[in-house]
Amino acid sequence: MRRRGRCAPSRRCRVQRPGSSARRRRRGPAAQNAGKARNDVGFEDVRLLINGIASSIFANDAQRERVLGVALDGIRTRG
């Protein structure tokens, strides 16, 4: 049985969950601390958003890039 939130032994983890180390827990996500990302958006929100976009079928690459850009703009802070 594969544990949730861990990479398979044969693969390298490319994305780590925020707060996975004591150092990260103290300082929080870098983008939020820098004022670049909304404070009410968490790891699970971004994971679900990207999974939804990745599993969608697009007419072409330009459409995919546009949808991804709109989604990322929604995560960024305004101002």
N, C-alpha and C positions, 0 to 999 in steps of 0.2 A: 504494500500500500504506500502510495506516495504521500508524503507529508505536505500539507498546504503551506505555501510561502517559502519553500525551499527548492533549490535547483536539483535536478537529477545529478547523481555523482559523475556522470560522463560529460556534463556540460558546465560551462562557467556561468556564474550569475552575472548578468549584465546590469540589472537594476536591483538595488537594495532598498528595503523598506526604510523609510525615514524613522529614526529613533532606534536603529538596530544596534547601535553602540552607545555606551554611556556618554561619550562625548557629544554625539548627535542629539541625545535626549536633552542635554543641558542647553544646547544652542538652538535647537529646532531646525526646520528646513531652511536651507540657505536662501532660496528665492523669496520665501515669505519674510525672513529676517531682513533681507535687502530691500523690501518693499516692492519687489517685482511681481509677486503672485498674491492673490487674494488670501486672506487669513482663514476664510471659511471653506477653503478647498483642501481636502486631504488626499492622501495617497490613494485610497480606494476610489475616490471620485475621479481622479486622473486615470487610474487603471481601467475603470469601467468605460470612461469616455474614449480612450485610445483603443480598447478592445472592440468597442462598437464601431468605430471608424475603420479599424483594420479588417473587420469581418464583413464590411459593406462592399457592395459591387458598384463600381463607378464606371461611367462611360469612357473616361480617359484619365490620364495622369493629372491633367490640369484641374479637373473637377475634384479629384482626391486631394490635391494640394490646397485648393480653395476651402474645402470642408475642414481640413486639418487646421488651416490658418484661422478660420472662424472659431473653431473650438479653442485653440490656444489663446486667441484674443479674449475669449471669455474667462480664461484663468488669470490673465494679467490684471494688475490693478489699474484703475482708471486715474488719469490725471496727468 
